């Protein structure tokens, strides 16, 4: 498993259910093409899974 996940909002949340909007806002994704890195965890993966049709997720390995 990777250390970090890079999540990018690729579709608008306009017209989406409030549950999806709350998930995106809690992740800090408020504008299209905004990318945020998260520490890989089951809770973040669950959020990504709920809104997978709106976001693009990439695994990033830490460079050491």
Secondary structure, DSSP 8 states (H G I E B T S, - for coil): --SEEEEEE-S--TTS-HHHHHHHHHTT--STT-EEEEE--HHHHHHHHHTTTTEEEEEE----
